Amino acid sequence: MKNSWPPRKAWTSEKAISGYRYYVAINYGGKSDYRWAQLVSVLDGRISLKVSWKELQDETKWKSGWAQIERSHWNARRDQHIQQEVSIDKNKYCLHPSEDSGLMIPIKSDNVRKW
């Protein structure tokens, strides 16, 4: 299933990334094959990823929305074999939310992206 652009806000990683699987798309950009989304972990705002739109379309890696996770996978930090480490280079990432994210207070846009 192809997701529409701009990206929805809620995403679930099929494998834990730095111990977490639930992410929010706070910003996005690019054109054509160079589209990207800036994702931040729901449980740890220090974990930020810039993911290509092409990768987000790969359902073996990401699901749009927050997928239910089996109880045995709740503590992803124990799943060392599927964990990836992410280093944060603040010069590389866009850490401010887009105007249509609905995450800024007060909300300045009437057009807020879907979760």
Buried (B, 14 or more C-beta within 10 A) or exposed (E): EEBEEBBBBBBBBBBBBBBBBBBBBBBBBEEEEEBBBBBBBBEEEEBBBBBBBEEBBEEEBBBBBBBEEEEEEEEBEEBEEEBEEBEEEEEEBBEEBBBBBBBBEEEEEEEBBEE
